[in-house]
Amino acid sequence: MKRHKTLTIRTPEGIAFSLDLAGPLIRFLALALDKAIVYVFSTVLSTVLGLARVISADLAGAVWMIASFVLSIGYPIAFEWFMQGQTPGKKLFRLQVMDEQGLHLKFSQIVVRNLLRFVDALPAFYFVGGAACLATARAQRVGDVAANTIVIRRRQMARPDLDQVLPDKYNSFRAYPHLAARLRQNVTPREAGLALQALLRRDRLEDDARLKIFAEIRRHMEQVVRFPSEITDGVSDERYVRNVVDLLFRSPPSNVSRTASRNRA
């Protein structure tokens, strides 16, 4: 069965975006790094418990069995939950676990996909998981199929030609560099990419769809950072998104950067 290298997801608002699916080889490399990290932690734990065996060998053995299980299963679950679908190994190779429909990743999905690792690991070297990745259209191992998740490769976002997208260089939001910095810190690359794609494709959208899309993006960005009402009242949703994209993709002026650095100092 031919595996698709990319997956196209269309949001209810009509925005379509493609995701690069991670193949079994790069996923195995990320897994190997994570296993190496777990091995280091296990070695340290074993050394500590070795000292405890002097007091009680049975107690040390029981603690070792429980701790080993928690470490091997809890490591990927904890990192994928707190790092939004990434472990240290996945982060190094720019991989990320996502819901297969592009929705917010649930904790239950993370638990299911990691509990089924023992199936994917059979009979050795994740043979079942690798075969499933090659056989399924969305490059999913057994755990991914059960949890409705996919693993993607995050692209290096190319710097767009903003002069074509944002011909008007005036942006009132730049008067608040501390809020602009908070926006850059809290908006994910995927969210920034969706906002940019909405501007790039605005002329190809129906009028009603365009209004809904920019209203939805504005509503989300306002939840991330809220700029003062005196500069946002009366600003159209599309103009608002243009200002936000300008902040996200254009470097701040050097004088603003120096001012922000002095304020932090």
C-alpha positions as CSV (number, residue, x, y, z in Angstrom):
1,M,0.0,0.0,0.0
2,K,1.4,3.3,-1.0
3,R,2.0,5.7,2.0
4,H,1.2,9.3,1.6
5,K,4.1,11.6,2.6
6,T,1.9,14.5,3.4
7,L,-1.6,14.8,5.0
8,T,-3.9,17.6,4.1
9,I,-6.3,18.7,6.8
10,R,-9.1,21.2,6.2
11,T,-10.5,23.2,9.1
12,P,-14.3,23.9,9.5
13,E,-13.5,27.5,8.4
14,G,-12.2,26.3,5.1
15,I,-8.4,26.6,5.7
16,A,-6.5,23.7,4.3
17,F,-2.9,23.0,5.5
18,S,-0.6,20.1,4.7
19,L,1.5,18.2,7.2
20,D,4.6,16.1,6.5
21,L,4.2,12.7,8.0
22,A,7.2,11.1,9.8
23,G,8.4,7.8,8.4
24,P,9.5,4.8,10.5
25,L,13.3,5.5,10.2
26,I,13.3,9.0,11.6
27,R,10.8,8.0,14.3
28,F,13.1,5.1,15.2
29,L,16.1,7.5,15.6
30,A,14.1,9.7,17.8
31,L,13.0,6.7,19.9
32,A,16.6,5.5,20.2
33,L,17.6,8.9,21.6
34,D,14.7,8.7,24.1
35,K,15.7,5.2,25.1
36,A,19.2,6.3,25.7
37,I,18.0,9.1,28.0
38,V,15.8,6.6,29.9
39,Y,18.9,4.3,30.1
40,V,20.9,7.0,31.8
41,F,18.2,7.7,34.3
42,S,17.8,4.0,34.9
43,T,21.5,3.7,35.5
44,V,21.5,6.5,38.1
45,L,18.5,5.0,39.8
46,S,20.1,1.5,39.9
47,T,23.2,3.0,41.5
48,V,21.1,4.7,44.2
49,L,19.1,1.5,44.9
50,G,22.3,-0.5,45.0
51,L,23.2,1.4,48.1
52,A,19.7,0.8,49.5
53,R,20.1,-3.0,49.1
54,V,22.4,-2.9,52.1
55,I,19.4,-2.1,54.2
56,S,16.8,-4.3,52.4
57,A,17.4,-6.2,49.2
58,D,13.8,-7.1,48.8
59,L,12.6,-3.5,49.2
60,A,15.2,-2.2,46.8
61,G,14.2,-4.9,44.3
62,A,10.5,-4.0,44.5
63,V,11.2,-0.3,44.2
64,W,13.4,-1.0,41.2
65,M,10.7,-2.9,39.4
66,I,8.1,-0.2,40.0
67,A,10.4,2.7,39.2
68,S,11.6,1.0,35.9
69,F,8.0,0.6,34.7
70,V,7.0,4.1,35.7
71,L,10.1,5.5,34.0
72,S,9.7,3.6,30.8
73,I,6.0,4.4,30.4
74,G,5.9,7.7,32.3
75,Y,8.8,9.3,30.4
76,P,7.0,9.6,27.0
77,I,3.6,10.3,28.5
78,A,4.9,13.1,30.6
79,F,7.0,14.7,27.9
80,E,4.4,14.4,25.2
81,W,1.8,16.0,27.5
82,F,3.9,18.9,28.8
83,M,5.8,19.5,25.6
84,Q,2.7,19.4,23.3
85,G,3.4,16.1,21.6
86,Q,7.2,16.1,21.8
87,T,9.8,14.2,23.7
88,P,13.5,15.2,23.8
89,G,14.1,12.8,20.9
90,K,11.2,14.0,18.9
91,K,12.2,17.7,19.5
92,L,15.7,17.1,18.2
93,F,14.4,15.5,15.0
94,R,11.6,18.1,14.7
95,L,8.8,15.5,15.2
96,Q,5.5,16.1,16.9
97,V,2.5,13.9,17.9
98,M,-0.9,15.3,16.8
99,D,-4.5,14.3,16.7
100,E,-5.1,12.9,13.2
101,Q,-7.8,15.6,12.5
102,G,-5.5,18.4,13.7
103,L,-7.5,18.8,16.9
104,H,-6.0,19.4,20.4
105,L,-4.1,16.4,21.6
106,K,-5.9,14.8,24.6
107,F,-4.1,13.2,27.5
108,S,-6.1,10.0,27.0
109,Q,-4.6,9.8,23.4
110,I,-1.1,10.1,24.8
111,V,-1.7,7.4,27.3
112,V,-3.2,5.0,24.8
113,R,-0.5,5.4,22.2
114,N,2.3,4.8,24.8
115,L,0.6,1.9,26.6
116,L,0.5,0.1,23.2
117,R,4.2,0.5,22.6
118,F,4.7,-3.1,23.8
119,V,2.7,-4.3,20.8
120,D,4.6,-2.1,18.3
121,A,7.9,-3.4,19.8
122,L,7.1,-7.0,19.0
123,P,9.0,-9.2,18.2
124,A,12.0,-7.0,18.4
125,F,13.3,-3.5,17.3
126,Y,9.7,-2.2,16.9
127,F,9.2,-4.5,13.9
128,V,5.3,-4.4,14.2
129,G,5.3,-0.6,14.6
130,G,7.6,-0.1,11.7
131,A,5.6,-2.4,9.4
132,A,2.4,-0.6,10.5
133,C,3.9,2.8,9.6
134,L,4.8,1.5,6.1
135,A,1.4,-0.2,5.6
136,T,-0.9,2.6,6.8
137,A,-1.8,5.6,4.7
138,R,-1.0,8.0,7.6
139,A,2.2,6.3,8.7
140,Q,0.7,5.2,12.0
141,R,1.9,2.5,14.3
142,V,-0.6,0.4,16.2
143,G,-0.6,2.8,19.1
144,D,-1.3,5.7,16.8
145,V,-4.2,3.9,15.1
146,A,-5.8,3.1,18.5
147,A,-5.3,6.7,19.8
148,N,-6.2,8.4,16.5
149,T,-2.9,10.2,16.4
150,I,-0.2,10.9,13.8
151,V,3.4,11.9,14.0
152,I,4.5,14.8,11.8
153,R,7.8,16.4,10.8
154,R,7.7,20.1,11.6
155,R,8.9,22.2,8.7
156,Q,11.5,24.9,9.0
157,M,9.2,27.9,8.3
158,A,10.5,29.9,5.4
159,R,10.5,33.7,5.9
160,P,7.7,35.0,3.6
161,D,7.9,38.1,1.4
162,L,5.8,40.3,3.8
163,D,5.9,43.3,1.4
164,Q,3.5,41.4,-0.8
165,V,1.3,40.3,2.0
166,L,1.5,43.4,4.1
167,P,1.9,46.4,1.7
168,D,1.0,48.8,4.5
169,K,4.0,48.9,6.9
170,Y,2.2,50.9,9.6
171,N,1.3,48.8,12.5
172,S,-0.1,50.4,15.7
173,F,0.6,47.2,17.7
174,R,4.3,48.0,17.5
175,A,3.8,50.8,20.0
176,Y,3.5,48.0,22.6
177,P,6.8,46.0,22.3
178,H,6.2,44.1,25.6
179,L,2.8,42.8,24.3
180,A,4.4,42.0,20.9
181,A,7.2,40.0,22.6
182,R,4.6,38.1,24.6
183,L,2.7,37.3,21.4
184,R,5.8,35.9,19.7
185,Q,6.5,33.8,22.7
186,N,3.0,32.3,23.1
187,V,1.9,31.7,19.5
188,T,3.0,28.4,18.1
189,P,4.6,28.0,14.6
190,R,1.4,26.2,13.4
191,E,-0.9,29.1,14.6
192,A,1.4,31.6,13.0
193,G,1.4,29.6,9.8
194,L,-2.4,29.4,9.7
195,A,-2.7,33.2,10.1
196,L,-0.2,33.8,7.3
197,Q,-1.9,31.3,5.0
198,A,-5.3,33.0,5.6
199,L,-3.7,36.3,4.3
200,L,-2.0,34.6,1.4
201,R,-5.3,32.9,0.3
202,R,-7.7,35.7,1.1
203,D,-8.5,36.4,-2.5
204,R,-9.4,32.8,-3.2
205,L,-12.0,32.6,-0.4
206,E,-15.6,33.4,-0.6
207,D,-16.6,36.6,1.2
208,D,-18.5,34.9,4.0
209,A,-15.8,32.4,4.5
210,R,-13.1,35.1,4.6
211,L,-15.0,37.0,7.2
212,K,-15.5,33.9,9.4
213,I,-11.8,32.9,9.1
214,F,-10.4,36.2,10.1
215,A,-12.9,36.6,12.9
216,E,-11.9,33.2,14.3
217,I,-8.2,33.9,14.0
218,R,-8.6,37.3,15.7
219,R,-10.7,35.7,18.5
220,H,-7.9,33.2,19.1
221,M,-5.1,35.7,19.1
222,E,-7.0,37.9,21.5
223,Q,-7.0,35.0,23.9
224,V,-3.2,34.8,23.6
225,V,-2.5,38.5,24.1
226,R,-5.0,41.4,24.3
227,F,-3.8,44.7,23.0
228,P,-5.4,47.9,24.4
229,S,-8.9,48.7,23.2
230,E,-7.9,52.2,22.1
231,I,-5.9,50.7,19.2
232,T,-8.1,47.7,18.4
233,D,-11.6,49.3,18.6
234,G,-12.8,49.9,15.0
235,V,-10.1,47.7,13.5
236,S,-11.4,45.1,11.1
237,D,-10.6,41.5,11.8
238,E,-8.5,41.2,8.7
239,R,-6.5,44.3,9.6
240,Y,-6.0,42.9,13.1
241,V,-4.6,39.6,11.7
242,R,-2.3,41.6,9.4
243,N,-0.9,43.4,12.4
244,V,-0.4,40.2,14.2
245,V,1.3,38.5,11.3
246,D,3.5,41.5,10.9
247,L,4.6,41.2,14.6
248,L,5.2,37.4,14.2
249,F,7.2,37.4,11.0
250,R,9.0,40.8,10.9
251,S,11.9,41.4,13.2
252,P,11.3,44.3,15.7
253,P,13.1,47.6,14.9
254,S,16.5,47.8,16.5
255,N,15.5,50.8,18.7
256,V,12.5,48.8,20.0
257,S,14.8,45.9,20.8
258,R,17.2,48.1,22.7
259,T,14.4,49.7,24.6
260,A,12.9,46.3,25.6
261,S,16.3,45.1,26.7
262,R,16.8,48.2,28.9
263,N,13.4,47.7,30.4
264,R,14.2,44.0,31.3
265,A,17.5,45.1,32.8
